[in-house]
Each structure stands twice: as C-alpha cells, then as structure tokens.
Amino acid sequence: MRVDDDPILASALTFWSDSQPPDGLPTRTEIDPVRIPPHLFPYLILADVVSPQGRVRYRVVGDEMVNRWGTNFAGRRSDEIFTGDYRDYLETAFAMAIEHWLPVFTASRFRWDAGGFLWTRRLMLPIGATDRGPVTQVLVVQTWPNSREGRRTDPMVIVPGTAPVENARAVLVRK
C-alpha cells in the first residue's frame, strides 16, 4: 500500500507539499481552511500536539470521520479515546511526524460490529508554529478504501479486545 494508491490521500499530500516552504514546515497560514481543497474536508482531522511522544487533542473532526466513528471526538485527547496497542500505534505515528517534520502514512484493519472488517488508511501531515518548527499541529486525512464512494457504512462499533486486528507499520513519506 502506498499513498499514491488512494486519490484522496495523494491529493492531501500534494496540497501539503505545495504549501511547504523549502526546507521547512507549512504553518497554519499555509494550511488555511480556505486553501484546503473542499473534497478533503469530510476526511480531515486537525489535531493539536500535546506532547512530542504523539499525544494529541483533536480540534476538528470531518463529517466522514464522525460518521465512521459514530461520534464527534473533537476536544478529546488521544489517551482519552484509545487504549492499548492501538493507542501506542497512533501516538507513535504522530510522534514520527512531529519528530521528523515529514508526512506519515499508516494503514489499519478494524474488526467492527459483530462480524466485519474495515480497512482504513491515514496520512499525518505536520504543521509548524513557524516554518522552522516546532510541530504544533498535525493535519490527518483518513479514508476507508473498501467502502464504495458515495455509500455510507454504519458507524464502527469496536468490539473490546479485538480492534485493531492488524496495523501496517507507520512509514515516513518522502517526496
């Protein structure tokens, strides 16, 4: 799996790269909601960095994310929402973006409801306080590639102790 395999993630990476100054980080000035391509909004999460170890507070949660999770988790921290291996996985991926000032790509497979599995892919895009850092926010774009475009699926109901069943290793994305 690669970022280029997903047109929404590829579009988000292009937007972030085009907003990035040479040898620096895009700031909130460059990652202004007015400049974000509208087709990305449903898949966006804007997270404030709470710690360099990857703990974040979710500031904005797009409609598709709310639909998938069944709740709007804006205002909550990663350690309030996730536990165990999955929390470690996500916070490690956030920490990679924070430390390296580079996008991070992840993929996960969830067991949801009583009998289904659902793939998700996400791209974590660091945003700096200045173009010289530090990373203060991360823009996340997350898609659900096994769901047909235009067709909503029911919100995920994570079965305790079973989710996720598989996480691909988080990787730095270099252009």
N, CA, C and O of each residue as an XYZ file, in Angstrom:
700
protein
N       0.828     -1.183      0.000
C       0.000      0.000      0.000
C       0.871      1.244      0.000
O       1.880      1.326      0.700
N       0.451      2.206     -0.804
C       1.170      3.466     -0.891
C       0.168      4.618     -0.881
O      -1.018      4.427     -1.150
N       0.659      5.807     -0.569
C      -0.192      6.996     -0.571
C      -0.806      7.200     -1.956
O      -1.982      7.543     -2.077
N      -0.003      6.987     -2.997
C      -0.479      7.218     -4.361
C      -1.607      6.277     -4.770
O      -2.288      6.533     -5.763
N      -1.818      5.197     -4.026
C      -2.906      4.267     -4.327
C      -4.272      4.832     -3.939
O      -5.301      4.284     -4.334
N      -4.290      5.897     -3.189
C      -5.537      6.486     -2.700
C      -5.613      7.934     -3.201
O      -4.814      8.766     -2.771
N      -6.553      8.255     -4.095
C      -6.593      9.601     -4.677
C      -6.817     10.714     -3.652
O      -6.323     11.826     -3.843
N      -7.533     10.445     -2.594
C      -7.762     11.480     -1.577
C      -6.475     11.742     -0.805
O      -6.111     12.896     -0.577
N      -5.787     10.681     -0.401
C      -4.519     10.863      0.303
C      -3.469     11.503     -0.607
O      -2.699     12.356     -0.166
N      -3.441     11.093     -1.868
C      -2.488     11.685     -2.811
C      -2.757     13.179     -2.977
O      -1.819     13.973     -3.045
N      -4.011     13.559     -3.041
C      -4.381     14.968     -3.155
C      -3.964     15.746     -1.909
O      -3.475     16.871     -2.011
N      -4.157     15.148     -0.733
C      -3.758     15.796      0.519
C      -2.244     15.983      0.572
O      -1.767     17.031      1.007
N      -1.487     14.982      0.137
C      -0.033     15.081      0.133
C       0.426     16.177     -0.824
O       1.338     16.937     -0.502
N      -0.193     16.263     -1.984
C       0.146     17.319     -2.941
C      -0.145     18.691     -2.348
O       0.672     19.604     -2.464
N      -1.303     18.842     -1.713
C      -1.647     20.122     -1.077
C      -0.608     20.490     -0.023
O      -0.129     21.624      0.003
N      -0.256     19.544      0.845
C       0.713     19.809      1.906
C       2.079     20.172      1.309
O       2.714     21.133      1.744
N       2.524     19.405      0.317
C       3.826     19.647     -0.314
C       3.861     21.004     -1.008
O       4.853     21.727     -0.917
N       2.782     21.345     -1.695
C       2.710     22.644     -2.367
C       2.675     23.800     -1.368
O       3.037     24.924     -1.716
N       2.246     23.538     -0.138
C       2.173     24.554      0.921
C       3.468     24.660      1.709
O       3.646     25.598      2.486
N       4.353     23.730      1.520
C       5.587     23.639      2.315
C       6.667     24.554      1.743
O       6.986     24.473      0.557
N       7.229     25.424      2.582
C       8.359     26.231      2.111
C       9.601     25.343      1.966
O       9.668     24.276      2.576
N      10.580     25.773      1.167
C      11.800     24.960      1.018
C      12.454     24.697      2.382
O      12.674     25.622      3.163
N      12.752     23.455      2.646
C      13.446     23.050      3.875
C      12.745     23.488      5.151
O      13.408     23.743      6.156
N      11.435     23.580      5.134
C      10.714     23.987      6.333
C       9.365     23.308      6.422
O       9.046     22.396      5.659
N       8.592     23.775      7.368
C       7.252     23.241      7.617
C       6.192     24.223      7.145
O       6.368     25.435      7.272
N       5.093     23.713      6.601
C       3.964     24.618      6.394
C       3.394     25.014      7.759
O       3.399     24.220      8.699
N       2.912     26.233      7.851
C       2.302     26.729      9.083
C       0.798     26.818      8.877
O       0.296     26.516      7.794
N       0.083     27.230      9.911
C      -1.366     27.401      9.779
C      -1.704     28.461      8.737
O      -2.796     28.434      8.171
N      -0.797     29.388      8.473
C      -1.028     30.369      7.413
C      -1.147     29.662      6.070
O      -2.041     29.971      5.281
N      -0.249     28.711      5.805
C      -0.303     27.956      4.547
C      -1.416     26.906      4.555
O      -2.035     26.647      3.524
N      -1.665     26.308      5.711
C      -2.710     25.276      5.822
C      -3.993     25.953      6.322
O      -4.598     25.531      7.308
N      -4.373     26.978      5.637
C      -5.581     27.739      5.944
C      -6.784     26.978      5.386
O      -6.733     26.510      4.249
N      -7.867     26.842      6.162
C      -9.042     26.122      5.651
C      -9.556     26.644      4.304
O     -10.137     25.884      3.529
N      -9.349     27.918      4.026
C      -9.790     28.479      2.749
C      -9.002     27.873      1.589
O      -9.505     27.794      0.468
N      -7.775     27.447      1.858
C      -6.912     26.893      0.809
C      -7.017     25.371      0.681
O      -6.589     24.807     -0.326
N      -7.575     24.708      1.680
C      -7.678     23.245      1.635
C      -8.701     22.858      0.573
O      -9.810     23.392      0.566
N      -8.348     21.941     -0.322
C      -9.319     21.505     -1.336
C     -10.595     20.970     -0.672
O     -10.523     20.118      0.214
N     -11.760     21.469     -1.099
C     -13.026     21.104     -0.435
C     -13.303     19.603     -0.383
O     -13.937     19.134      0.562
N     -12.843     18.839     -1.375
C     -13.121     17.396     -1.368
C     -12.404     16.669     -0.225
O     -12.711     15.511      0.058
N     -11.447     17.341      0.436
C     -10.737     16.717      1.562
C     -11.463     16.891      2.895
O     -11.260     16.100      3.817
N     -12.308     17.919      3.005
C     -12.914     18.250      4.299
C     -13.591     17.077      5.024
O     -13.387     16.939      6.230
N     -14.373     16.238      4.364
C     -15.024     15.160      5.128
C     -14.042     14.192      5.781
O     -14.382     13.534      6.764
N     -12.839     14.101      5.247
C     -11.854     13.111      5.689
C     -10.797     13.691      6.628
O      -9.868     12.987      7.024
N     -10.934     14.965      6.986
C      -9.903     15.659      7.763
C     -10.084     15.525      9.260
O     -11.195     15.424      9.781
N      -8.951     15.530      9.922
C      -8.868     15.698     11.372
C      -7.735     16.689     11.592
O      -6.656     16.526     11.022
N      -7.957     17.697     12.398
C      -6.888     18.592     12.806
C      -6.623     18.323     14.271
O      -7.518     18.432     15.110
N      -5.378     17.967     14.571
C      -5.006     17.603     15.934
C      -3.927     18.543     16.449
O      -2.960     18.834     15.746
N      -4.096     19.016     17.681
C      -3.083     19.827     18.359
C      -2.116     18.895     19.076
O      -2.537     17.940     19.729
N      -0.829     19.169     18.954
C       0.190     18.364     19.620
C       0.179     18.689     21.114
O       0.311     19.848     21.508
N       0.020     17.665     21.931
C       0.054     17.809     23.379
C       1.441     17.437     23.904
O       1.932     18.044     24.855
N       2.069     16.439     23.281
C       3.413     16.030     23.698
C       4.193     15.526     22.481
O       3.591     15.058     21.515
N       5.530     15.618     22.521
C       6.333     15.110     21.403
C       6.249     13.591     21.258
O       6.642     13.044     20.228
N       5.739     12.912     22.282
C       5.558     11.456     22.209
C       4.307     11.072     21.420
O       3.989      9.888     21.309
N       3.593     12.062     20.868
C       2.469     11.769     19.992
C       1.093     11.889     20.604
O       0.102     11.575     19.945
N       1.002     12.326     21.825
C      -0.334     12.567     22.386
C      -0.885     13.827     21.722
O      -0.188     14.836     21.611
N      -2.133     13.757     21.285
C      -2.758     14.887     20.592
C      -4.150     15.145     21.151
O      -4.767     14.281     21.775
N      -4.626     16.368     20.906
C      -6.014     16.731     21.196
C      -6.657     17.025     19.843
O      -6.145     17.815     19.050
N      -7.780     16.375     19.604
C      -8.464     16.531     18.325
C      -9.268     17.828     18.329
O     -10.183     17.999     19.135
N      -8.917     18.737     17.423
C      -9.549     20.049     17.349
C     -10.741     20.041     16.384
O     -11.814     20.547     16.713
N     -10.547     19.466     15.194
C     -11.579     19.433     14.162
C     -11.681     17.997     13.662
O     -10.667     17.335     13.439
N     -12.912     17.520     13.489
C     -13.149     16.169     13.007
C     -14.146     16.260     11.846
O     -15.272     16.722     12.027
N     -13.727     15.819     10.659
C     -14.564     15.885      9.468
C     -15.786     14.983      9.546
O     -15.831     14.031     10.325
N     -16.768     15.304      8.724
C     -18.051     14.582      8.736
C     -17.908     13.083      8.491
O     -18.577     12.285      9.146
N     -17.049     12.694      7.563
C     -16.891     11.262      7.285
C     -16.301     10.544      8.489
O     -16.653      9.399      8.773
N     -15.407     11.216      9.189
C     -14.825     10.626     10.395
C     -15.896     10.471     11.480
O     -15.960      9.443     12.153
N     -16.725     11.488     11.642
C     -17.813     11.405     12.625
C     -18.743     10.260     12.255
O     -19.165      9.499     13.125
N     -19.068     10.130     10.963
C     -19.946      9.036     10.522
C     -19.324      7.675     10.810
O     -20.012      6.770     11.282
N     -18.053      7.521     10.536
C     -17.393      6.212     10.724
C     -17.279      5.834     12.194
O     -17.533      4.689     12.570
N     -16.898      6.797     13.020
C     -16.690      6.502     14.434
C     -17.976      6.561     15.226
O     -18.046      6.048     16.343
N     -19.013      7.194     14.647
C     -20.289      7.269     15.346
C     -20.344      8.354     16.402
O     -21.313      8.448     17.156
N     -19.285      9.190     16.458
C     -19.243     10.273     17.430
C     -18.250     11.330     16.948
O     -17.319     11.034     16.199
N     -18.467     12.553     17.388
C     -17.513     13.618     17.111
C     -16.577     13.706     18.320
O     -17.000     14.091     19.410
N     -15.331     13.355     18.127
C     -14.381     13.328     19.239
C     -13.550     14.607     19.325
O     -12.500     14.617     19.967
N     -14.006     15.681     18.687
C     -13.315     16.974     18.805
C     -13.267     17.390     20.279
O     -14.236     17.224     21.019
N     -12.128     17.928     20.680
C     -11.943     18.355     22.064
C     -11.371     17.280     22.966
O     -10.991     17.568     24.101
N     -11.302     16.046     22.484
C     -10.775     14.954     23.312
C      -9.342     14.624     22.910
O      -8.929     14.868     21.776
N      -8.590     14.066     23.859
C      -7.202     13.661     23.621
C      -7.140     12.202     23.176
O      -8.048     11.408     23.423
N      -6.041     11.888     22.516
C      -5.830     10.511     22.058
C      -5.852      9.525     23.212
O      -6.365      8.417     23.062
N      -5.302      9.905     24.370
C      -5.275      8.982     25.513
C      -6.637      8.854     26.189
O      -6.817      7.977     27.034
N      -7.592      9.703     25.840
C      -8.959      9.580     26.360
C      -9.823      8.693     25.463
O     -10.859      8.185     25.891
N      -9.390      8.516     24.231
C     -10.200      7.782     23.252
C      -9.686      6.367     23.037
O     -10.467      5.416     22.994
N      -8.366      6.228     22.902
C      -7.770      4.956     22.523
C      -6.998      4.349     23.685
O      -6.530      5.061     24.573
N      -6.871      3.024     23.668
C      -6.136      2.319     24.709
C      -5.217      1.284     24.070
O      -5.306      0.999     22.875
N      -4.351      0.741     24.877
C      -3.549     -0.416     24.494
C      -2.685     -0.223     23.265
O      -2.144      0.855     23.017
N      -2.571     -1.298     22.504
C      -1.712     -1.311     21.330
C      -2.123     -0.271     20.296
O      -1.270      0.324     19.638
N      -3.424     -0.050     20.153
C      -3.863      0.899     19.132
C      -3.470      2.329     19.508
O      -3.051      3.105     18.649
N      -3.601      2.669     20.766
C      -3.149      3.995     21.213
C      -1.649      4.140     20.960
O      -1.203      5.162     20.439
N      -0.872      3.120     21.328
C       0.571      3.158     21.097
C       0.879      3.329     19.609
O       1.756      4.109     19.237
N       0.165      2.606     18.773
C       0.364      2.663     17.327
C       0.115      4.081     16.805
O       0.955      4.638     16.098
N      -1.029      4.662     17.148
C      -1.357      6.001     16.656
C      -0.409      7.059     17.213
O       0.071      7.916     16.471
N      -0.141      7.003     18.502
C       0.737      8.018     19.091
C       2.169      7.888     18.565
O       2.863      8.897     18.433
N       2.616      6.690     18.266
C       3.934      6.507     17.655
C       3.971      7.136     16.267
O       4.958      7.768     15.892
N       2.899      6.962     15.513
C       2.827      7.567     14.174
C       2.813      9.099     14.272
O       3.516      9.776     13.522
N       2.015      9.639     15.191
C       2.025     11.094     15.396
C       3.428     11.560     15.789
O       3.906     12.575     15.283
N       4.088     10.826     16.685
C       5.426     11.207     17.151
C       6.426     11.220     15.994
O       7.321     12.064     15.963
N       6.284     10.306     15.054
C       7.163     10.296     13.881
C       7.001     11.582     13.079
O       7.991     12.199     12.686
N       5.754     11.989     12.835
C       5.504     13.225     12.083
C       6.046     14.440     12.833
O       6.617     15.348     12.230
N       5.866     14.446     14.142
C       6.334     15.557     14.981
C       7.862     15.638     14.968
O       8.424     16.724     14.821
N       8.525     14.515     15.118
C       9.987     14.496     15.201
C      10.658     14.775     13.863
O      11.622     15.538     13.801
N      10.159     14.167     12.796
C      10.853     14.216     11.506
C      10.364     15.327     10.576
O      10.982     15.580      9.542
N       9.262     15.992     10.931
C       8.696     17.066     10.094
C       8.301     16.538      8.715
O       8.351     17.265      7.723
N       7.908     15.269      8.668
C       7.520     14.638      7.408
C       6.157     13.990      7.554
O       5.758     13.622      8.659
N       5.433     13.846      6.437
C       4.180     13.102      6.476
C       4.424     11.650      6.876
O       5.482     11.082      6.603
N       3.425     11.068      7.526
C       3.470      9.666      7.934
C       2.222      8.980      7.385
O       1.111      9.497      7.502
N       2.421      7.813      6.786
C       1.335      7.013      6.224
C       1.131      5.781      7.092
O       2.093      5.104      7.453
N      -0.125      5.489      7.428
C      -0.455      4.280      8.183
C      -1.665      3.604      7.557
O      -2.435      4.219      6.821
N      -1.809      2.339      7.865
C      -2.992      1.578      7.455
C      -3.357      0.641      8.595
O      -2.487      0.064      9.248
N      -4.659      0.499      8.822
C      -5.147     -0.364      9.902
C      -6.358     -1.144      9.413
O      -7.089     -0.702      8.527
N      -6.551     -2.299     10.004
C      -7.751     -3.080      9.742
C      -8.471     -3.260     11.062
O      -7.915     -3.790     12.024
N      -9.715     -2.813     11.093
C     -10.531     -2.894     12.297
C     -11.510     -4.045     12.199
O     -12.001     -4.367     11.117
N     -11.787     -4.654     13.321
C     -12.943     -5.527     13.416
C     -14.049     -4.645     13.953
O     -13.895     -4.007     14.994
N     -15.153     -4.610     13.251
C     -16.228     -3.728     13.663
C     -17.528     -4.510     13.724
O     -17.696     -5.541     13.072
N     -18.430     -3.991     14.520
C     -19.706     -4.637     14.763
C     -19.432     -6.072     15.193
O     -18.479     -6.309     15.936
N     -20.226     -7.026     14.757
C     -20.038     -8.399     15.214
C     -19.272     -9.255     14.230
O     -18.724    -10.287     14.618
N     -19.214     -8.854     12.937
C     -18.611     -9.789     12.011
C     -17.850     -9.203     10.853
O     -17.450     -9.963      9.971
N     -17.617     -7.899     10.785
C     -16.962     -7.330      9.622
C     -15.605     -6.753      9.925
O     -15.251     -6.514     11.079
N     -14.859     -6.535      8.878
C     -13.567     -5.885      8.972
C     -13.582     -4.676      8.068
O     -14.230     -4.683      7.021
N     -12.879     -3.648      8.462
C     -12.882     -2.411      7.707
C     -11.463     -1.862      7.663
O     -10.850     -1.627      8.704
N     -10.939     -1.656      6.446
C      -9.615     -1.068      6.281
C      -9.701      0.435      6.355
O     -10.687      1.031      5.921
N      -8.682      1.045      6.898
C      -8.548      2.494      6.877
C      -7.098      2.839      6.582
O      -6.171      2.126      6.965
N      -6.936      3.957      5.889
C      -5.604      4.486      5.612
C      -5.594      5.934      6.058
O      -6.601      6.633      5.947
N      -4.463      6.381      6.559
C      -4.378      7.772      7.003
C      -3.020      8.353      6.651
O      -2.007      7.656      6.584
N      -3.043      9.653      6.433
C      -1.837     10.411      6.176
C      -1.772     11.510      7.223
O      -2.713     12.290      7.369
N      -0.672     11.572      7.946
C      -0.485     12.560      9.005
C       0.492     13.610      8.499
O       1.635     13.295      8.167
N       0.040     14.865      8.440
C       0.804     15.951      7.835
C       1.148     16.999      8.888
O       0.251     17.677      9.389
N       2.439     17.148      9.237
C       2.820     18.067     10.311
C       2.682     19.534      9.899
O       2.901     19.896      8.743
N       2.316     20.365     10.872
C       2.168     21.811     10.692
C       2.993     22.475     11.792
O       2.901     22.103     12.962
N       3.808     23.470     11.400
C       4.694     24.118     12.361
C       4.142     25.415     12.915
O       3.299     26.070     12.301
N       4.638     25.771     14.091
C       4.337     27.092     14.652
C       4.945     28.152     13.745
O       4.351     29.207     13.522
N       6.147     27.858     13.218
C       6.798     28.651     12.187
C       7.340     27.655     11.176
O       7.245     26.447     11.389
N       7.908     28.143     10.079
C       8.467     27.207      9.103
C       9.718     26.509      9.640
O      10.235     25.589      9.006
N      10.199     26.938     10.795
C      11.349     26.325     11.460
C      10.943     25.514     12.681
O      11.796     25.120     13.476
N       9.655     25.262     12.836
C       9.169     24.429     13.929
C       8.825     25.235     15.153
O       8.886     26.464     15.128
N       8.475     24.581     16.190
C       8.222     23.143     16.281
C       6.872     22.776     15.643
O       6.069     23.646     15.307
N       6.650     21.475     15.490
C       5.347     20.992     15.023
C       4.343     21.196     16.154
O       4.528     20.685     17.258
N       3.297     21.936     15.874
C       2.274     22.211     16.885
C       0.928     21.576     16.548
O       0.065     21.443     17.415
N       0.752     21.185     15.284
C      -0.489     20.541     14.863
C      -0.170     19.493     13.809
O       0.881     19.524     13.169
N      -1.095     18.576     13.648
C      -0.981     17.571     12.599
C      -2.338     17.504     11.908
O      -3.375     17.323     12.545
N      -2.297     17.657     10.587
C      -3.495     17.501      9.769
C      -3.536     16.048      9.326
O      -2.605     15.565      8.682
N      -4.605     15.355      9.668
C      -4.756     13.944      9.321
C      -5.847     13.833      8.271
O      -6.914     14.432      8.401
N      -5.567     13.062      7.233
C      -6.573     12.740      6.229
C      -6.719     11.228      6.276
O      -5.740     10.497      6.122
N      -7.947     10.761      6.490
C      -8.184      9.328      6.683
C      -9.291      8.863      5.764
O     -10.342      9.497      5.670
N      -9.051      7.745      5.081
C     -10.042      7.188      4.159
C     -10.315      5.736      4.511
O      -9.607      5.105      5.297
N     -11.366      5.242      3.896
C     -11.840      3.884      4.143
C     -11.966      3.213      2.784
O     -13.056      3.195      2.212
N     -10.874      2.656      2.252
C     -10.825      2.247      0.847
C     -11.739      1.102      0.439
O     -11.994      0.935     -0.753
N     -12.233      0.323      1.359
C     -13.113     -0.776      0.949
C     -14.583     -0.377      0.966
O     -15.462     -1.224      0.805
N     -14.847      0.896      1.158
C     -16.215      1.395      1.092
C     -16.391      2.121     -0.233
O     -15.572      2.964     -0.599
N     -17.455      1.795     -0.945
C     -17.695      2.455     -2.221
C     -17.962      3.937     -2.011
O     -18.662      4.332     -1.079
N     -17.386      4.756     -2.899
C     -17.586      6.202     -2.833
C     -19.077      6.502     -2.907
O     -19.802      5.903     -3.701
N     -19.520      7.423     -2.083
C     -20.923      7.810     -2.103
C     -21.820      6.904     -1.284
O     -23.004      7.204     -1.126
N     -21.298      5.805     -0.757
C     -22.107      4.892      0.040
C     -21.619      4.932      1.473
O     -20.473      4.575      1.748
N     -22.447      5.347      2.364
C     -22.058      5.368      3.771
C     -22.202      3.977      4.358
O     -23.095      3.210      3.997
N     -21.312      3.682      5.257
C     -21.463      2.449      6.008
C     -21.871      2.840      7.420
O     -21.725      3.997      7.814
N     -22.363      1.912      8.156
C     -22.734      2.188      9.538
C     -21.495      2.573     10.323
O     -20.387      2.161      9.979
N     -21.674      3.360     11.378
C     -20.513      3.677     12.220
C     -19.886      2.403     12.769
O     -20.563      1.399     12.985
N     -18.593      2.467     12.986
C     -17.897      1.328     13.558
C     -18.293      1.174     15.015
O     -18.402      2.156     15.749
N     -18.500     -0.032     15.414
C     -18.691     -0.353     16.822
C     -17.546     -1.292     17.160
O     -17.577     -2.477     16.826
N     -16.552     -0.758     17.814
C     -15.353     -1.550     18.084
C     -15.654     -2.569     19.169
O     -16.150     -2.228     20.243
N     -15.348     -3.814     18.875
C     -15.539     -4.886     19.837
C     -14.342     -4.868     20.780
O     -13.214     -5.053     20.323
N     -14.545     -4.653     22.080
C     -13.415     -4.558     23.012
C     -12.483     -5.761     22.894
O     -12.912     -6.913     22.822
N     -11.195     -5.443     22.877
C     -10.197     -6.503     22.823
C      -9.907     -7.039     21.441
O      -9.055     -7.915     21.286
N     -10.604     -6.528     20.421
C     -10.387     -7.067     19.081
C      -9.912     -6.031     18.083
O      -9.522     -6.403     16.977
N      -9.924     -4.768     18.413
C      -9.602     -3.757     17.415
C      -8.343     -3.018     17.802
O      -8.181     -2.670     18.972
N      -7.468     -2.771     16.892
C      -7.495     -3.287     15.532
C      -6.906     -4.693     15.482
O      -6.222     -5.119     16.412
N      -7.168     -5.386     14.428
C      -6.602     -6.721     14.305
C      -5.299     -6.698     13.535
O      -4.523     -7.652     13.591
N      -5.055     -5.615     12.815
C      -3.818     -5.541     12.058
C      -3.458     -4.082     11.814
O      -4.305     -3.280     11.420
N      -2.213     -3.752     12.049
C      -1.698     -2.422     11.757
C      -0.476     -2.562     10.873
O       0.464     -3.282     11.210
N      -0.488     -1.872      9.741
C       0.718     -1.807      8.927
C       1.690     -0.861      9.633
O       1.265      0.072     10.313
N       2.954     -1.094      9.476
C       3.971     -0.247     10.100
C       3.827      1.169      9.565
O       3.704      1.367      8.356
N       3.839      2.157     10.455
C       3.799      3.554     10.046
C       5.095      3.876      9.307
O       6.174      3.467      9.734
N       4.986      4.612      8.197
C       6.167      4.941      7.402
C       6.197      6.436      7.112
O       5.162      7.070      6.909
N       7.412      6.981      7.100
C       7.605      8.362      6.686
C       7.443      8.451      5.183
O       7.862      7.550      4.457
N       6.843      9.519      4.716
C       6.636      9.720      3.287
C       7.590     10.820      2.838
O       7.529     11.950      3.322
N       8.458     10.474      1.921
C       9.407     11.442      1.366
C       9.100     11.594     -0.105
O       8.928     10.612     -0.826
N       9.034     12.830     -0.537
C       8.754     13.068     -1.973
C      10.021     13.051     -2.777
O       9.983     13.232     -3.994
